[in-house]
Amino acid sequence: MQHWSALLLLGVLAPQVACENPLGKVIQLLDSLTTKITKEGEEEAKAYAAFVEWCDDAATNTGFAIKTATARKGKLEAAIGEEAGEISAAGTKIEELAGSIATDEADLKGATAVREKESSDFVASESELMDVIDTLGRAIAVIEREMAKNPAAFAQTNTKTISGLVKTLSTIVDAASFSTRDKDKLLGFVQSRQAADDDDDEPGAPAAAAYKSHSGGIIDVLEDLKEKAEEQLGALRKAETNARHNYAMLKQSLEDQMAADTKDMEETKAARAAAEEAKATAEGELAETVKELANSKSALETVSSDCMQSAAD
């Protein structure tokens, strides 16, 4: 009975002795540590791989953002330069058009003033010539009527009356700018009439043929003056018609040019305003792009620094 009790006690105590073996305990701890280290290494390697992947992705994405922002910056700067050129060219064109319009307006104003003066002079000259022609015609009719009635009676007409008539005609032809030759011819006849009147004071009456010749002479002079006055009136009216036509053509041309220049200037002003707006918009976008580019470059430097530091650690 005691024998079996000893064996049972030995069977119970043997495992406890084996478990309390120091070497086994160390081996057990080493195995556990190895498992733990292996697991932590795998997790760290996995985390490192993920970190490396994140660094690559961050560097790639940031680099792409920098490339995109740089390209956009170049395009915006080119657009701003182009719009600035358009604005400058439009400003120059507007100044030229404004100068052209001002010149045309001054030319039209000057031409209008000249035309008004020409018209006024024409009205006055036409009135004077028509009056001269009418007076000469009436004078001729009076002399011819008197000659037809009684040449001798006409010859006895008061010299002062004839002189007064000729003086009046002389004043008219002076105003109408008749030639000196025609005026001298008329005054010469007056002088001859005066001499004939002086001869009448002597005994005996002059022959009727002499008075008829004198009377015919003044009619010839008056008819010649009347013909020349009519020619001058015709030339004056023709010149007035041409001047009026030329002014109308010039006026139409200047007004058409001013209208075209004004339209062109308004369109150029609108284009300049659009270019200024586009330039302002591009400048605003450029400022944002430059800011984004700076941020992206800074982010890339940070990512590179952090990743390099982590790799070194």
C-alpha positions in Angstrom: 0.0 0.0 0.0 2.8 2.4 0.9 4.5 1.4 -2.4 1.6 2.5 -4.5 1.3 5.8 -2.5 5.0 6.6 -3.3 4.5 5.9 -6.9 1.4 8.1 -7.1 3.3 11.0 -5.3 6.2 10.7 -7.8 3.8 10.9 -10.7 2.3 14.1 -9.4 5.6 15.8 -8.6 7.6 14.9 -11.8 5.8 17.4 -14.1 6.2 20.2 -11.6 9.9 19.5 -11.5 10.2 19.5 -15.3 8.2 22.8 -15.5 10.5 24.4 -13.1 13.5 23.6 -15.3 15.3 27.1 -15.9 16.5 26.2 -19.4 13.0 25.3 -20.5 11.7 28.5 -19.2 14.3 30.5 -21.2 13.5 28.6 -24.3 9.9 29.2 -23.8 10.5 32.9 -23.3 12.7 33.1 -26.4 10.1 31.4 -28.5 7.5 33.9 -27.3 9.8 36.8 -27.9 10.7 35.6 -31.3 7.0 35.3 -32.2 6.4 38.8 -30.8 9.4 40.3 -32.6 8.5 38.6 -35.8 5.0 39.9 -35.6 6.1 43.4 -34.7 8.6 43.4 -37.5 6.0 42.3 -40.0 3.7 45.1 -38.8 6.6 47.7 -38.9 7.6 46.5 -42.4 4.0 46.8 -43.5 3.7 50.3 -42.0 7.0 51.3 -43.6 5.9 50.1 -46.9 2.6 52.0 -46.6 4.6 55.1 -45.6 6.9 54.7 -48.6 3.9 54.3 -50.8 2.4 57.5 -49.2 5.6 59.4 -49.8 5.7 58.3 -53.4 2.0 59.2 -54.0 2.4 62.5 -52.2 5.5 63.4 -54.2 3.8 62.4 -57.5 0.6 64.2 -56.8 2.4 67.3 -55.6 4.8 67.2 -58.5 1.8 67.0 -60.9 0.1 69.9 -59.1 3.4 72.0 -59.5 3.6 71.1 -63.2 0.0 72.0 -63.8 0.3 75.3 -61.8 3.5 76.1 -63.7 1.9 75.5 -67.1 -1.2 77.5 -66.1 1.0 80.3 -64.8 2.8 80.5 -68.1 -0.5 80.6 -70.0 -2.0 83.3 -67.8 1.2 85.5 -68.1 1.0 85.1 -71.9 -2.7 86.0 -71.9 -2.1 89.0 -69.7 0.7 90.2 -72.1 -1.6 89.7 -75.1 -4.4 91.6 -73.4 -2.0 94.4 -72.4 -0.9 94.6 -76.1 -4.6 94.8 -77.2 -5.3 97.5 -74.7 -2.3 99.5 -75.8 -3.1 99.1 -79.5 -6.7 100.1 -78.9 -5.6 103.2 -77.0 -3.4 104.3 -79.9 -6.2 103.6 -82.4 -8.7 105.5 -80.3 -6.4 108.5 -80.2 -5.9 108.4 -84.0 -9.6 108.1 -84.6 -10.4 111.0 -82.3 -7.8 113.1 -84.0 -9.2 112.2 -87.4 -12.8 113.0 -86.3 -11.6 116.4 -84.8 -9.8 117.2 -88.1 -12.9 116.3 -90.2 -15.1 118.4 -87.9 -12.7 121.4 -88.2 -12.6 120.9 -92.0 -16.3 120.7 -92.2 -16.7 123.8 -90.0 -14.2 125.7 -92.2 -15.8 124.6 -95.4 -19.3 125.5 -94.1 -18.0 129.0 -93.2 -16.5 129.4 -96.6 -19.7 128.2 -98.3 -21.9 130.5 -96.3 -19.6 133.4 -97.3 -19.7 132.3 -100.9 -23.4 132.0 -100.8 -23.8 135.5 -99.3 -21.4 137.0 -101.8 -23.3 135.3 -104.6 -26.7 136.6 -103.5 -25.3 140.1 -103.3 -23.5 139.9 -106.7 -26.5 138.3 -108.4 -28.7 141.0 -107.0 -26.4 143.7 -108.3 -26.0 142.2 -111.7 -29.7 141.7 -112.1 -30.2 145.3 -111.1 -27.6 146.4 -113.6 -29.1 144.3 -116.4 -32.6 145.7 -115.6 -31.3 149.3 -115.5 -29.4 148.9 -118.7 -32.4 147.3 -120.4 -34.7 150.1 -119.3 -32.2 152.7 -120.3 -31.8 151.2 -123.8 -35.6 151.0 -124.1 -36.0 154.6 -123.1 -33.3 155.8 -125.6 -34.7 153.7 -128.4 -38.2 154.9 -127.7 -37.2 158.5 -127.7 -35.1 158.1 -130.9 -38.0 156.5 -132.6 -40.3 159.3 -131.6 -38.1 162.2 -132.6 -34.3 162.0 -132.9 -34.0 165.8 -132.9 -36.0 166.0 -129.7 -33.8 163.4 -128.1 -30.7 165.3 -129.1 -32.1 168.3 -127.2 -32.4 166.2 -124.0 -30.9 168.0 -121.1 -27.3 167.1 -120.8 -27.5 167.0 -117.1 -30.2 164.3 -117.4 -28.0 162.2 -119.6 -25.0 162.8 -117.4 -27.0 161.8 -114.4 -28.1 158.6 -116.1 -24.6 157.8 -117.2 -23.3 158.6 -113.7 -25.8 156.2 -112.2 -24.8 153.5 -114.7 -21.1 154.2 -114.0 -21.7 153.7 -110.3 -23.6 150.4 -111.1 -20.9 149.1 -113.4 -18.2 150.0 -110.8 -20.0 148.0 -108.2 -20.4 145.1 -110.7 -16.7 145.2 -111.5 -17.0 145.9 -115.2 -13.8 146.5 -117.2 -12.1 149.9 -117.2 -12.3 149.9 -121.0 -16.1 149.8 -121.0 -16.4 152.4 -118.4 -14.0 154.8 -120.2 -15.9 154.2 -123.4 -19.2 155.3 -121.7 -17.6 158.3 -120.1 -16.0 159.2 -123.5 -19.5 159.4 -125.0 -20.6 161.7 -122.2 -17.8 164.0 -122.9 -18.7 164.0 -126.6 -22.3 164.8 -125.7 -21.1 167.6 -123.5 -19.0 169.0 -126.4 -22.0 168.7 -128.7 -24.1 170.6 -126.2 -21.5 173.3 -126.0 -21.7 173.6 -129.8 -25.4 174.1 -129.6 -24.8 177.4 -128.0 -23.4 178.7 -131.4 -25.7 179.8 -134.2 -27.2 177.0 -136.2 -28.6 173.6 -135.1 -26.5 170.4 -135.5 -27.6 167.9 -138.1 -30.0 165.2 -137.0 -27.7 162.5 -138.2 -25.0 163.6 -135.7 -27.5 163.2 -132.8 -28.6 159.8 -134.1 -25.0 158.7 -134.3 -24.4 159.8 -130.7 -27.6 158.1 -129.6 -26.7 154.9 -131.4 -23.3 155.1 -129.8 -24.7 155.0 -126.3 -27.1 152.3 -127.2 -24.2 150.2 -128.4 -22.3 150.8 -125.2 -25.3 150.0 -123.1 -26.1 146.9 -125.1 -22.5 145.7 -124.8 -22.5 146.3 -121.1 -25.8 144.5 -120.8 -24.5 141.5 -122.7 -21.4 141.3 -120.6 -23.5 141.7 -117.4 -25.7 138.8 -118.6 -22.5 136.7 -119.3 -21.1 137.6 -116.0 -24.4 136.6 -114.3 -24.4 133.3 -116.1 -20.8 132.6 -115.1 -21.6 133.7 -111.5 -24.6 131.3 -111.3 -22.6 128.5 -112.8 -19.8 129.0 -110.3 -22.3 129.1 -107.5 -23.8 125.8 -108.7 -20.4 124.2 -108.9 -19.4 125.6 -105.5 -22.7 124.3 -103.9 -22.2 120.9 -105.5 -18.6 120.7 -104.4 -19.5 121.7 -100.9 -22.3 119.1 -100.8 -19.9 116.4 -102.0 -17.2 117.4 -99.4 -19.8 117.6 -96.6 -21.1 114.2 -97.5 -17.6 112.7 -97.6 -16.6 114.2 -94.3 -19.8 113.2 -92.6 -19.5 109.6 -93.9 -15.9 109.5 -92.7 -16.7 110.9 -89.3 -19.6 108.4 -89.0 -17.3 105.5 -89.9 -14.5 106.7 -87.6 -17.0 107.2 -84.8 -18.4 103.6 -85.2 -14.9 102.3 -85.4 -13.9 104.2 -82.3 -16.9 102.9 -80.3 -16.1 99.3 -81.3 -12.5 99.8 -80.4 -13.5 101.2 -77.0 -15.7 98.2 -76.4 -12.9 95.9 -77.4 -10.5 97.7 -75.1 -13.0 97.4 -72.2 -13.3 93.7 -72.9 -9.5 93.3 -73.0 -9.2 95.2 -69.7 -11.8 93.0 -68.0 -10.0 89.9 -69.4 -6.7 91.1 -68.2 -8.0 91.8 -64.7 -9.5 88.4 -64.5 -6.3 86.7 -65.7 -4.3 88.7 -63.2 -6.6 87.5 -60.4 -6.3 83.9 -61.5 -2.5 84.4 -61.9 -2.2 85.6 -58.3 -4.2 82.5 -57.1 -2.1 80.2 -59.3 1.2 81.7 -58.0 -0.1 81.1 -54.4 -1.1 77.5 -55.2 2.3 76.9 -56.9 4.2 78.2 -53.8 2.1 76.1 -51.5 2.6 73.0 -53.7 6.4 73.6 -53.7 6.4 74.1 -50.0 4.4 70.9 -49.5 6.7 68.9 -51.8 9.7 70.1 -49.7 8.0 69.1 -46.5 7.1 65.7 -47.9 10.6 65.1 -49.2 12.1 66.2 -45.9 9.8 64.1 -43.7 10.1 61.0 -45.9 13.9 61.3 -46.0 14.1 61.8 -42.2 11.8 58.8 -41.6 13.9 56.6 -44.0 17.0 57.7 -42.1 15.4 56.8 -38.8 
